[in-house]
C-alpha cells in the first residue's frame, strides 16, 4: 500500500526534518495487519505534495520504499 505524507501549516525546519524521519521509518516498519503473504512496512510507493495559495508548488512520488530515498 502506498503512503502519502501530508501536513497543513508552516512547520519549522526542525519539525519538517522530524516528520520526514518518521515517515521514512514508517516505510520500513509501518503497521500492516498480519496477513499471509503481506510484508511489514509500506514498500509499494510514496508521495508528497506542497500547496501555496491553492496551487501545487511541489510534488514528488515514487514506486518503492521511502526509506531508500
Secondary structure, DSSP 8 states (H G I E B T S, - for coil): --EEE---S---HHHHHHHHHHHHHHHHH------TT--SS--SEEEEEEEETTEEEEEEEEES-GGG-
